[in-house]
Amino acid sequence: MAEKILIVDDDVNALKLIGYTLHREGYEIIAAQSGQEALAKAQAEEPQLVILDIMMPGMDGYEVCRRLRAIPQTAQLPIIMLTAKSQVEDKVAGFEAGADDYLTKPVIPAELVARVRALLLRSTYVAPVKAKSIAFIGAKGGVGVTTLAVNLAVTLAQMDKDVILVDLQPYSGAVALQLGLNPVSTIADLLEVEPAALNQSMVEDSLITHPSGIRVLPAAQGPQSIRGEFTAPHLEAILNNLETIAQYIILDMGSQLSPPTQQVLKKCSQVILVTEPDKIALTLAQRALDSLQTLKVKGGRIGIVVVNRTRSASTPTRSTMESTLGRELLSLFTPAPELFAQAAIEGVPVAWAQQTGLQADMFRELAQRLI
C-alpha cells in the first residue's frame, strides 16, 4: 500500500507541484490549504508524513506543528517544514515547534524526494491503534442507558480489556453513583481548557479507576459545577486524547441528541440505541433511528438493545419488536428489577457483584457481539 503524505500549503500551485512530484514516486497525496484543515485531515487520514508550509494566513505552520505534537494520535508523525524563509533563526523556530526536517522554497524536486524517502526510512512512526468507541443513547429517558453502559464496561474489563467509561450527560450523569464513586475531578474541569490546549496528561489526570479495573471520566456533579461550555470541539479533543490510551471507550450519552453529541455519534465505532418493550418507547426508538440515519450514522454501526424492566403478559415478543423497528435486536434483557434496584442502592454494578447467573451471561453475550 502506498505511503500517504499530507501536503499543507495555502498556495494552490505549490500544492500541485509538490503533489505531482511525490505522486510520480508512488506516494498517495492528501492536500490541505489551511492549518485547521491540516489538523482535521492529519487525524482522519492518518498520513505517514506531513510537508507543512510555514507562511499561511490564520494558523501558521509553526502553530500547526505544535498542535500536531500535542495530539497523541499525531505526536510522532514525521514533519518537514516548507517555507520561503532561509534565515537560521527561522529554521531554529521550526525545529523548536517540532519539525523533523526543513526545506526552503523553491524546492528542487530531486531534493524533496530524497528528504521524504530518508525521513520515512528512518522514521518508526506507526499510527496508534484507536480505541473502539461504543456510544449508548436512549430512545427516551429512564430506559437504563447508564446501567447498560456501566455493566458493559465492567464486563469488558473482566474480559481483560482496557476500558474507559465516559459520562457525557452535562451535569445529571449517574455513572459515578452507580459505581459508588465520589469524584473530585470531572469532565467539567476539562471544559475550562481550550480544546486545542487539551493534552493526554490533562485528560488522564481526570480519570478515576474503579476496583473492577475500568477508568471513569465522570460527569459534573450538578449545574453549578459547569464552568466551561459543552462544545463539539471539547468532546472531540477529549475523545481524541482518550482513544490512544485504551482499547474501548464506552460513552453514556443519555437521551439527548444535542449538537455536540451528534458530532460524537458520527465518529463512533458503534452506536447502541436503548429502548423498552412498550408502544411509546418503540415508537420513539423508530424516530431515533431516523434521526441517526439523518446524521449519516451508518446502519451497520447502529444496534438496538431492549431492556424489559417488568414481568408482564402484555409484553410484545422479540419478533414483534423486530418487526416494529424494522431490524434485528442486538440484545433483549429479561426483567430483574430487584437485582438492579439493590445494585443501585449499594453502588455496585450487577456485573461486578454477581459474575455468574443470567444477567452476567447476558452482559457477556452483548460484550462478545461488540468486540
N, C-alpha and C positions, 0 to 999 in steps of 0.2 A: 504494500500500500504506500502511495506517495506521501512524503512528509508534508505537513501543512505549514505554510508561512503566512503570518499576518503582517500586511504592509499598511502602515498608518501615515498618511500624508494628506494635507488639505489641497495639494496641487495635483489635479487630475492627470496632467501629463507625466508627472513623476511617478504616480501610481501605475500608469500604463507602461512606462518604460521599464521600471523595476520589475513589475509583474510579468511582462513579456520575457525579460531576460531570464528570470528564475523558472518560468513556466517551460521554456525551451529546455531547461536542465532536468525537467521531470517533476518539479515541485508543484503541489496544489496551492493555489493562491487565494487568500482571503483579503479583501480590501476594506479599509475604514478611512473616513475623511475627517474624523474629529476624535477628540480624546474620549468622550462618552461612548461613542460608537466602538472605539477600540476596546474599552473595558468590557463592554457587553459581549463583543464577539470573542474576546480572549477567553471568557468563561463559557460561552455557549459552544464555540467551535473547537476549543482545546488544541490550538496550534502547537507545533514543536519549536517555533522560533518567531520572534517579533522583530520587524525592522521599523523603527519608530522615528519619525521626523520630530525635531525639537520645536521648530518655529511654526506653531499653529495657533490660530486665534482661540480665545476662550481658555481651554485647558491645554497648556503646552506639554511637550514631550517629557520634560523633567517630572511634572506632576503625574502624568500617566504612568511613568516608570515607577515612581514612588508608590502609587496606588496598586499597581500590579504586584509589587513586592510585599504589600501589606495584606493581600488576599491569599489565604493558604493555598487555594487551587492553582494560583499562578506565581507563587512566591519564588519558585526555582526556574521559571521559564526563561530561556536564553533571550537576551535583548541586544540588538545592535542599534545604536543611536545614529541618526542620519541628519546632517544639517549643513547649511552653507557656512556656518561659523568654523573657523580653523584655529582660534586662539587657544593656548594651553589651558587657560582658566575655564573656558567653555567645556573642554574635554574633561577636565577635573570635575566640574559640576555634573556632567553626565555620569561619570563613574560613581560619584558620591550618591547620585539618585538611584544607582543600582544597575547601570548598564554593564554588559559584558564586553562590548566592543564598540568602536566608534568609526564612522566613515564620513568623509567630507564631500559635499556636492561640488561639482558634478561627479557622479560616481562612474568609475571605469568598470564596465560590465565584468571583465575577467577578474578584477579585484573583488567585486561584490560576490561573485560566485565562489571564489576561493575562500573568502572570510565566512560565508554561510556554511560551506562544507566543513571548514575547520571547526567552527563553533558547534555544529551538530555532531561532529565526530567526537569531540572531547566532552560534550555535554552528556550527563547521565540523567537528564530530566525525563521523567515519566509522569504524565498527568495522573494525579492521585485518583484512586477509585472513589467515586462519590457514593455516599450512603444512599440506601433506598429509602425514599420518603413516603410515608403512608399517612394520609390525612383522613380523620374521622369527622364527619359532619352530619348533623341530624336533620331529618325532614321537618322536624318541629322540635320545640324544647321538651325536655323531660323524657326522651326516649332511651337514655342510657349511653350517650356518646362517651362521656368521661369514664364510665365503668368499663366499657369495651376497650377504650384506648389504654387505660391503666393496666387492665388484666392481660391485654395482648403484649404490652411492653414487658411485664413481669414474665410472661410465658416465654417470650423470645430470649430473655436473659437466662431462664432456666435451660434453654437450648444452647447455651454458651455463645449467644450473640451479644455484640456490643451495642447497647441501645440507649438513645437519648429521647426522653419524653418531654414534649414542649406544650405548655398550656397557652393557647393563643386566644383565649377569651379575655377581652381587655382588662376587666377587674372583677369578674364574677366566677373565675375558674375554680373548680373543686378538686383538681388533681392533687394538690398538696394535702387537702383534708382527707381524701380517700387513702393517701399513703401515710397518714399520721405524721406529716412533716410540718414544721413551723419555720418557714423560710425567712432568712434575713435578707438575702439578695433575691430579686425577682427580675422579670423582663422589663419592669418599669425603669430599672437602673440603666439598662441598655438604650432605652428610648431617649434618654437625656443626651446621648452622644450622637454626633453627626454620623450618618450611615457610612460615609467614606472613611471615617476615623475608627470605626469598629474593627477590632482585630481578634484573632483567635484567643489570645490570652484573656482579653476582657470577657469574652463570651464564656470561656471555660470557667472563669472565676465566679460566674453567676450560677453555675450548676450545683445541685445538691445530689449527693449519692445516697440512694436508698439501700437498706440492707439486702434487698433482692439482687443488687448489682446494677440496676438501671440508674442513669443520671437524669436529673429533672431540671428543667427551666420553668419555674412556676409563674403563674400569673400574678399581677399586682394584687395586694390584699385589700382592695377597696378603691373607690374612685378617687379618694384623697391621695392615694399613692401614685397616681398617674401624673407625672410632671412633664413628660415629653409626648409628642404626637405619635399615634399608632399608624405609621405610614407603610406603604408598599416597599420603598427603598430600605426602611429599617428592617422589615421582615426578611427581605432578600439578603441583606448584609448579614443578619444573624444566622440565617439558614446556610448561607454560603460558608460561613466560618464553622458551622456545626458539621456539615456533611463530609468533611475530610477527617473528622476525629471519631467517627462511629460507623457501624455497619448499617444501622437502621435509625431513622428519625421518625418517631411517632408524633403526630400533630393532633391535638384535641382542639377542634375549631368551633365547637358549639353548634349553633344552628343558624348563625347569621352570615349571609353572603355579602360581607362588606367589600368595598373596592380593594383594600389591601389583601384580604383573604382570597379574593377572586384571582389576583395575580399569583398568589402562592399555589392555589389549586392547579393552575395551568402547568406548573413545573413539577408537580408531584408524580412520583412513580406509580402510585395507586391512590385512588380516592374511594373511601368506604362510606356509602350513604346508609345511615342507620334510621330505621323506622319501626313501627309497631303494627300488629296484625288487625287493626281496626280500619273502618272505611275512611275516616278523616285522615289518619296518618298515611294510609296507602295513596290517597288522592294527592296529599302534599308531597309524597315521595315521587309521584309521577311528574308533578310540576318541578320538583328539584332536579329530576333527571333532564327535563327540558332546559332548565337554566344552565346545568353543567355542559350540555351539548352546545348551547349558545356561546358559552365561554371557550368552546373548542377543546374541552377536556375529552380526549378520545374515548369512545365507548368501551374499548378493551381495557381501559385503566379504571373503570368505574365498577365497583362491586356493591351489592346490596346485602346488608345484614338486617334480619328482622329479630327484634327482641320481644318475646312473648312473656309478659310480666304476670299474667293472671291465668288461672285454670278455668276455662270456660268452654262449654259445648258449642257456643256460637262462633268460636274462633275459626276463620277460614283455613282450609287445608293449604299445604305448601304449593300444590299445583294451582290452586285458585289464585293465590297471591302472585305466583309467577305469571299467570295468565293476565292478571290485572296490570302488572308492572311491565309486561312485555319482555321479560328476561329472567334467566335463572337466578335464584338466590345464591349468594356466596355461602351464607350460613343462616340457620334458624335456631335461636337459643330457646330452649324449653324453660318453663317457669321454675324459678327457685327464689321466691320473694323473701322468705325467712333468712336464707343463707346470705343474700346480698344486703338485707337490712342489718344483719349482725355485723357484716364486714364494714358497713358504713359507720356503725356505732364505734367499733374498735379501731377504725383507721387502718385496717389490714386487708388488702385485696384478697378476694376469694382464691385467685391463682397462687397466692403466696401462702395463705393459711391452710388450704387444702389442696395438695398437689396430686391427689388421686380422686377419682369419682367422676360423675357425668360431666359436671361443669368444667373441671380441669381438662377432661378429654376434649370437650368442645372448643376450648380456647387453643389447645394444641393442634386440633384439626384446622382451625382458622389460620393459625400461625403457619402451618405447613403449606397451606394454599397460597400464602402471601410471600413466602421466601423463595 
